[in-house]
Amino acid sequence: MFYLYDIAKNGGYKDVVLGNLFIGGCSLRTHINNARTGRENYIYFKNNAGEWVPHKNKPLLYGIQDEDWDIITLQQYSGHSGVVDTYNQDLDDLIAYVNKNKTNPQARLAWHMTWAYETTSDHPDFAIYNRNQKNMYNCIVNAVKSRIADNQAFSFIIPAGTAIQTLRASFIGENLTRDGYHLNNLGRYAAALCWYSVLLDKNIDKISFVPEGISLKQLEIVKRAVEMAVNYPLP
């Protein structure tokens, strides 16, 4: 969601407020344990004026209740995102916690589907998938199909993982991360377009905001990949 503010403003939205509760490599289990204990170990990034401002040492509850959010998004830690058994009671309890504590009763929940690692990634959890990108992606799709797609708690699925995988089949190839698993600017832009298209149900062809360094040729294929992912999120 790094570029989501810029894209939404470019799309004509006036009042854009975004928040991100961040702990690196944070699993559903860690989130729900933090919720239960009230641990103040998140960096809460907020963006309401075009800049992500960090607020350190915040509990999960702080971010949930900082605004009357319209949409609250959950995700599994990337390394476990294709492990079906991790979408368990922790997820159910986290959903219940968010719904109990959100300040806008009408706020809807979204699921962010993450991406497989690059083929040469040295991430230790890549071993779970035999260090095979296609296998990891298929496992992520299977987990989302099995545990999220029919879960009535979620109003949206943001298929960033499918958009990234689709782009990898284009001339762009593996050039979508900065370290094998964290997205680079091009990858972040593709993911943010997914968020915008799904959550706001908007046509991304009208978006003219493009981060510096992205060519017109790249822009065209990114938009087509995002459209394909949004239309066919779980192939």
C-alpha positions in Angstrom: 0.0 0.0 0.0 3.1 2.2 -0.2 1.8 4.3 -3.1 -1.9 3.9 -2.3 -2.3 7.5 -1.0 -0.8 9.0 -4.2 -3.0 6.8 -6.4 -6.2 7.5 -4.5 -5.6 11.3 -4.6 -4.8 11.0 -8.3 -8.1 9.2 -8.7 -10.0 12.1 -7.3 -10.5 11.2 -3.7 -10.2 14.2 -1.4 -10.2 12.7 2.1 -7.6 9.9 2.1 -6.4 8.5 5.4 -4.3 5.4 5.6 -2.7 3.5 8.6 -0.3 0.6 8.8 0.5 -1.3 12.0 3.9 -2.7 11.3 6.1 -5.4 12.8 8.5 -7.0 10.4 7.6 -10.7 9.7 4.5 -10.6 11.9 2.3 -13.7 11.8 -1.4 -14.0 12.6 -0.4 -15.7 15.8 1.9 -12.8 16.9 -0.8 -10.3 16.1 -3.4 -12.0 18.2 -1.0 -12.6 21.1 -0.1 -8.9 20.9 -3.8 -8.0 21.0 -4.3 -10.2 24.1 -1.4 -8.8 26.0 -1.6 -5.2 24.8 2.1 -5.2 23.9 3.3 -1.8 22.6 5.6 -3.1 19.9 4.2 -1.8 16.6 5.4 1.1 14.5 2.1 2.7 13.4 2.6 4.5 10.1 -0.1 7.0 9.2 -0.6 8.9 6.0 -3.2 11.7 5.7 -1.1 14.3 3.8 1.1 12.4 1.4 3.8 11.2 3.8 4.0 8.0 5.9 4.6 9.3 9.5 5.9 6.7 12.0 4.6 6.5 15.5 6.6 4.0 17.6 5.7 1.7 20.4 2.0 1.5 19.8 -0.3 -1.5 20.6 -2.5 -3.1 18.0 -5.6 -1.5 19.5 -4.2 2.0 18.9 -4.2 1.6 15.2 -7.6 0.0 15.1 -9.2 2.8 17.0 -7.2 5.8 15.7 -9.7 6.4 13.0 -13.3 5.4 12.1 -11.8 3.2 9.3 -14.0 2.3 6.3 -11.8 -0.8 5.6 -9.4 -2.8 7.8 -7.0 -5.2 6.1 -5.4 -8.3 7.5 -2.7 -10.5 6.1 -0.5 -13.5 7.1 3.2 -13.2 7.4 4.7 -13.9 3.9 6.7 -17.0 4.8 3.5 -18.7 6.2 1.1 -17.3 3.7 1.0 -20.6 1.8 0.8 -22.8 4.9 -2.9 -23.6 5.2 -2.7 -24.8 8.8 -1.6 -21.3 9.9 -5.0 -19.9 8.9 -6.5 -21.3 12.0 -8.1 -20.2 15.3 -5.6 -17.3 15.4 -7.3 -15.8 12.3 -10.7 -16.3 13.7 -9.7 -14.7 17.0 -8.0 -11.8 15.2 -11.2 -11.2 13.1 -13.3 -11.2 16.3 -10.9 -8.8 18.0 -10.9 -6.3 15.2 -14.7 -6.4 14.8 -15.1 -6.0 18.6 -12.8 -3.0 18.8 -13.3 -1.1 15.5 -14.9 2.3 16.1 -16.9 2.2 12.8 -19.5 -0.6 13.1 -19.8 -0.5 9.3 -16.1 -1.0 8.6 -15.4 -4.0 6.3 -12.6 -6.4 6.4 -10.2 -7.1 3.5 -7.6 -9.8 3.1 -4.2 -9.0 1.5 -2.9 -11.9 -0.5 0.9 -11.6 -0.5 3.4 -12.8 -3.2 5.8 -15.7 -3.6 9.5 -15.0 -3.2 11.9 -14.5 -6.1 13.5 -17.7 -7.4 16.9 -16.8 -6.0 15.6 -15.6 -2.6 17.6 -16.5 0.4 14.7 -16.1 2.8 14.8 -19.0 5.3 11.1 -19.7 5.0 11.5 -20.3 1.3 12.6 -23.7 2.3 9.0 -24.5 3.3 8.2 -24.5 -0.4 11.3 -26.3 -1.5 12.7 -23.0 -2.7 10.4 -23.1 -5.7 8.5 -19.9 -6.5 5.7 -21.5 -8.5 5.1 -24.0 -5.6 5.0 -21.1 -3.1 2.6 -19.2 -5.2 0.3 -22.2 -5.7 0.4 -22.8 -2.0 -0.6 -19.2 -1.3 -3.5 -19.5 -3.8 -4.6 -22.7 -2.2 -4.5 -21.2 1.3 -6.6 -18.2 0.3 -9.1 -20.4 -1.6 -9.4 -22.8 1.3 -9.6 -20.4 4.2 -10.4 -16.9 3.0 -12.4 -16.9 -0.2 -15.6 -18.3 1.4 -15.0 -16.6 4.8 -18.0 -14.3 5.3 -15.9 -12.0 7.5 -14.1 -10.7 4.4 -15.6 -8.3 1.9 -12.5 -8.1 -0.3 -9.5 -10.1 -1.4 -6.6 -8.0 -2.6 -4.7 -10.2 -5.1 -1.3 -8.5 -4.9 0.4 -12.0 -5.1 -1.4 -12.8 -8.3 -0.5 -9.5 -9.9 3.2 -10.0 -9.0 3.2 -13.5 -10.3 1.6 -12.4 -13.6 4.2 -9.7 -14.0 7.0 -12.2 -13.6 5.7 -13.9 -16.7 6.2 -10.7 -18.7 9.4 -9.0 -19.9 9.7 -7.5 -16.4 10.6 -11.0 -15.0 12.1 -11.2 -11.5 12.8 -7.5 -11.2 10.0 -6.8 -8.6 11.8 -7.0 -5.3 14.7 -5.3 -3.7 16.0 -8.3 -1.7 14.2 -11.4 -2.9 11.0 -10.8 -0.9 10.3 -7.1 -0.2 8.9 -5.3 -3.2 10.8 -2.6 -5.0 9.2 0.5 -6.4 7.7 -1.3 -9.4 6.4 -4.1 -7.3 5.0 -1.6 -4.7 3.2 0.3 -7.5 1.6 -2.9 -8.9 0.5 -3.9 -5.4 -0.9 -0.4 -4.7 -2.9 -0.4 -7.9 -4.4 -3.7 -6.8 -5.5 -2.2 -3.5 -7.0 0.8 -5.3 -8.8 -1.3 -7.9 -10.3 -3.8 -5.4 -11.1 -1.5 -2.4 -12.4 1.4 -4.4 -13.8 -0.5 -7.4 -12.1 1.9 -9.8 -10.7 1.7 -13.3 -6.9 2.0 -13.0 -6.5 3.2 -16.6 -7.5 6.6 -15.4 -4.6 6.8 -13.0 -1.8 9.0 -14.2 0.4 8.9 -11.1 3.5 6.9 -11.8 6.5 6.7 -9.4 9.8 8.0 -10.8 11.8 5.4 -12.7 8.9 3.4 -14.2 8.8 3.5 -18.0 5.7 3.7 -20.2 6.3 0.2 -21.3 6.5 -1.1 -17.8 3.4 1.0 -16.9 1.3 -0.6 -19.6 2.2 -4.2 -18.6 1.7 -3.4 -14.8 -1.8 -2.1 -15.4 -2.7 -5.1 -17.6 -1.3 -7.5 -15.0 -3.3 -5.8 -12.2 -6.5 -5.9 -14.2 -6.0 -9.6 -14.9 -5.3 -10.3 -11.2 -8.4 -8.4 -10.0 -10.6 -10.2 -12.5 -9.0 -13.6 -11.9 -7.5 -13.4 -8.4 -7.2 -17.1 -7.6 -6.4 -19.0 -10.8 
